Amino acid sequence: MNYRHLGRSGLKVSELSFGSWVTFGIQMGEDLACECMAAAYGAGVNFFDNAEVYAGGQSETVMGNVLKKLAWRRGSFLVSTKFFWGLHDGPNEKNTLNRKRLLDAMDGSLKRLQLDYVDLVFCHRPDPTTPIEETVWAMHDIVSRGKAIYWGTSQWSAAEIMEAWQIADKHHLHKPVMEQPQYNMLDRQKVEHEYTRLYQDIGLGTTTWSPLASGLLTGKYNDGIPADSRANLKDYEWLKPALTDPERIGKVRKLAPIAADLGISMAQLALAWCLKNPHVSTVITGASRVEQVRENMKALDAVEKLNPEVMARIDDVLGNKPQEDE
């Protein structure tokens, strides 16, 4: 396993990390989650991503129980959580980043995770109804109180991230260190274009998610949606339009010969492609089987196969490389 700094911070994260979205508490129980996390950790993964809202809090509970069972040295791993949607319907309990919600949410997550602190905490989406300054102060206080080590954002615009950073800079507060954007061969705009200035100007790190485009880039949706697909799970039907889009599937079919020529799987090609971007601090992988964890880790060996010629072939197929502003 290789490790990269999280942006300009001193924290090192494994190039491939392991996330619990969709799987923990929904597709897998505690025993299988334990096997998958142990396999990832054994391969050198040190970052395990989670969020308050995943499986209505059950994902954090499962991960907390697994961490207690595995009894790893606390300094050897990193855990994250994220806040925005909430777990209840009260006026200050959902879809908000106000101070009360964030402080309450942090305590709830730590209890479910059975940890004294998380390493990374994210504002899971921007909140247009709460002043960014209020959110920045709350996140600063969470870090200052030792309940999180670093804070950042997820799916925020470059302008919103910069505003938060400038507020923190002005008041000498803990600044946002990282962003968690979607990034894969089919979704490139934010990471490769919108955030470009932020890497240089504020040293933004990225913990990217959905490297396989919810499985589309593995080729498993080329002939329709399989019965065991996450798109058939309750509350995940919103994935179906993207997973059945003819144009996207056409690109996936054209990528298959490239993976075959390199002697790697489609999933390994997609993961290795993400790792070729130096602005990606870590790529969050997911798995519902131990075998998937092990196969995903092999993408590390595939990175060197993606030479400039191969990357050019991929770009020719994708036809979506962000253009420089004139």
N, C-alpha and C positions, 0 to 999 in steps of 0.2 A: 504493500500500500504506500502511496505517496501522500504527502500532506502539503496543504497550501495555507498561506495566511488568509484570515478572513478580512479581506480588504487591506486597509492600512493598520489594522490592529495587530497585536502580538499573538493572537490566538491562532493555533494551527488546527485545521479541520481536514479529515480524510477526504481525498478526492471523490470517493463514492461514500455516501451516507445512507442511512436506512430510515424510512418514514412509515408512519402507521395509518395514513389516510386510507379510508375505505376498508382496510383489512382488519385491524385490531377491533375486536368487539362486534364485528359484522361478519367477515368472512372467516375469521379464525379465533379460536379460543386461547386461553392462557398457555396451555402446553405447547401448541404450535408456535405461538408468538415467542415463547421462550427459546424454542429450537432455532427459529429464524434469527432472533437477536444474537444468540450465541454464535451462530454460523457467521454472521456479519462481523461481530466483534473479533472472532477468531481470524478473520481475513484482514483485520487491521482497521475496520470501521470504528471511528470514535465519536460520531455524531448521530444521535437518534432524534428524529423530528416528530413532534406531536402538536396538538392544538386542543384547546378547551372544547370546541364544538364537535370534534371527531367522535362519532358514535354517541353523541349526547353526553360526553364525559367518560364513557366507558373505555375509550382508547387510552386515556391517561391512567385510569384505574388498572387496566391490564398491564400497561408498561410499568407502572409503579410496583405491582406485584411481582413482575418478572425481574425487575432490578433488585428487589429485596431478595428474591430466590437465588439469583446469580451471584449476588454479593461482590460485585466488582469494586475495586478501589475507586473511590469517588473522583479522584483526580485523573483517572484514565479514560473517562467518557464525558461526553457533552449531551445535554438534553435541552430541548426547546419546547416552548408552548406559544400559543397565539390567541389573541383576544379580539373580538368584535361582535359576533353574532349572539353570544350568550347562550344560556341553558334554560332561561325562563322568560315569561312574556311580560314582566313588569316594565313600566315606562323607563326605568333606569337599569334594566337587565338585558336588553337586547339591542343589537344594531347601534352600538354607541361606543365611543372611546372617552366618555367623560371620566372625571377623576374617581368618583365613587365606584363606578363599574370596574375600572382597571385595578384599583386597590383590592376590591372584593374578589375579583376574578383571580388575581395572583395568589391570594390565600387559598382559594378553592383548588386551584391546580396543584399547588404544593402539597396539599392534603391528599389529593388523589394519587399523585406521583410518589408520595411518601419521601419527599426530598426536602432538605433545608433551603435549597435554592435551585433555580434552573440556570443554565449557562447563557441561553439566548431566549429573549422574549420579543415577540413581534406584535405590532398592531396589524391585525389580519386583513383589514381593508381600511381605506380612508373613511373618515366620518365627516360629512359636510355639515353636520348640525352642531358639532362641538369645535370651538376655536382650537386650532393646532397648538397654540401656546399652552392651553390647559392640558392637552394630551402630553406635550413635551415635559411639562413640569411633573405630571404624574409618573411618566416613565423614568424621569430622573430620580424621583423619590423611591421608586421600586428598586432601582440599581443602588442608590445610596444606602438603602436599608438592608442591602445584602441579599435580597430575594431573587435577584437576577444579576448576571455579570455584564452582559451587553444587551442593548435593545436595538430594534430595527423595525422595518415595515414590510408589508407584503402586498403586492399589486398596487402600490402607490405610483402616482405619476412622478416624473423627474422634478416638476415644479413643486409638488407637495413635499417631497423628500428634502429638496433644497430649502424650502421655507422652514421646515422643522429643524434642519441643521443650523440655519442662520439664527433662529430663536435661541437654540441651545448655546451657540457660540456667543451670542450677545450677552446672555445671562450666566455664562460660565457653567453650564449644565452638562450632564452626560449627553453626548451627541448620538444620533442614530448611526450605527456602524454598518448595518447590512440591510439588504432588501431580499425578499423571497419572491421572485417572479416566476411565472411559467416560462420555460425555455426548452425548445426542441426544434427539430428540423423544420417543422411546419409553423412554429410561432417564434419569430426571431426579432421583431421590431423593438420591443422594450430593451432587451439585453444588448443587442448589437447596434442600436441607433439612439433610442431615447435617453438612455443612461450614460452615453459616451462621455459627456463632460463630467459626470459625477465620479467616475473612476479616477480621473486626474485631479479634479478640484477638491473633493472631500475624501477620496480613498475608499469609496463604497465597495463593500464586499457583497457577494451574491450566494445564496443557498437556493439553487434553482430546483423547481419541481416539475413533474410530468415530462421527464425526458423521453418517454415512449408515447407521448400524446394519448394517455389513457389506454395504451396497448395497441393503438392503431399502427404504430411503426414496427410492431413485431410481425405484421402481416396476418394476424389472427382474424381480422375483420374483412379480409379481401373478398370473402364469399358470404358475407352477412354476419349477423351478431350471434355468436355461440350462446348456448343455453346458460353456461356458467359465467357469462360476461357481467362485469360490474354495472353495465348499462341496464341490466335486467333487475338490479336491486332496487328496492323501494327508496325513493328520494334521489335516485341517480339517473332517472330517465332523461334528464337534461343533456346527458352525454351523447344520446343517440344521433342527433343531427350531424355532429362532427365525425362520428364513427361510421356513418353511412354516406358521407359526402363523396360523390363519384370522382371529383377532381383530386381530393386528397388520397383516395384509395388508388387512383391511377399513378400518382407519384410513388406511393409505397411499392406498387408492383414494379416500377422501373428501378427502384433502389435494390431490389432483391438480387439482380445479377452482380451488382457491385459487392454486396456482402459475400455472395458465393465466390467471386473471384479472389476475395481476401481470405476465404476459409473461415469466416465468422458468421454468427447468427445475425439476424436483422436487429435484435435487441442490443447485441454487443456493438454493432455499427452505430446505432442511435446514441448509445451512451458514450462511446468513444468520441463521436462527433461533438457532443456537448463539451467534453473535456479538452478538446482542441482549443477552446476559447480561453485565453489567459485571464479573462475577467470573471470567469466562473470559479468561485471559491470551492464549492462542492456541488455534486449532483445527487439529489435525493432519489434513491431507488425505492421501489416497493416490491413486495412479494407475498404470495399467499401459500408458498411451499418452500421448503428448505432448498430444494433443487434449483429454484429460481434465484435464490440468493447467491448460490455458488456460480451459476451461469452468468449472472450480472457482474460478479467480481472479475470474471475473465475479460471484461471489457477493458480493464487496465492494460492488459497485454496487447490489445488491438489498437491502442492509440498510435503507436509508432508506425502502424501500417497505413495510417491515413496521411500519406504524403501530399504535397501540393497538387500532384496530378489527380489523386483520388478525390481530394476536396473539390477540385474543379469539376470533376465528373458529377459529384453530388450536387454542386450548385447548378449545373446544367439541368439536372432532373428537377430540382426544387423550383428554380426560377423565381425565388423570393428574397434574394439577398438585399438587405436594406441599402438604399442609395444614399450617398453623402449629400448633405444640403449644399446647394450652390450659393 
